[in-house]
Amino acid sequence: MPPASVAAAVVEMPDAELVRAAVAGDTAAFETLYRRHVARVHGAVLRLAGYDHGRAEELVQEAFVTAWRKLASFRHHSAFGTWMYRLAVNTALMALRAHASDPVTDLDTDALQEPAQTPFCPAESRELEQAIATLPPRARAVLVLHDVEGWRHDDIAAELDIATGTSKAQLHRARALMRRALGETT
């Protein structure tokens, strides 16, 4: 088969076959897995990193390097995309833990911007990103995992090694801080 045909065949392979090929040393197969899943992984990590694009890029790269190293341990009990997503979220959460000894109390509330004169419009995503970025790391992690990624409080609590009630309290706190950052008075 000519090289272009081989590349086209790799791109059309299901993830499970690509994983097997990558474990056997096929770097093109792993590159295809990367291209298929990097956008979702990057989106979740970017939000967890408080929209710090440079840090998110580092964490995504770290997650995919870890995936390459651990690919042989992938057991196909879940989809590769699910496994990769969880690995990336874990990588981001470990980074948050490593950079904050007490992430719950590190917010300087005086640093929050004053509310804008015009009401918040959901289409103004930059303003929303900035508000999320001002949240303390743990509150931001709970908000992103629950409200954006759709995780349940039990799963968040297990992942962050906190009580389920703490997860709920952090979500309540994060939402209140978001309302304040976005200038809502209710």
Secondary structure, DSSP 8 states (H G I E B T S, - for coil): --HHHHHHHHHHS-HHHHHHHHHTT-HHHHHHHHHHHHHHHHHHHHHHTTT-HHHHHHHHHHHHHHHHHHGGG--SSS-HHHHHHHHHHHHHHHHHHHT-SSGGG---GGGS----SS---TT-HHHHHHHHHTS-HHHHHHHIIIIIT---HHHHHHHHT--HHHHHHHHHHHHHHHHHHTT---
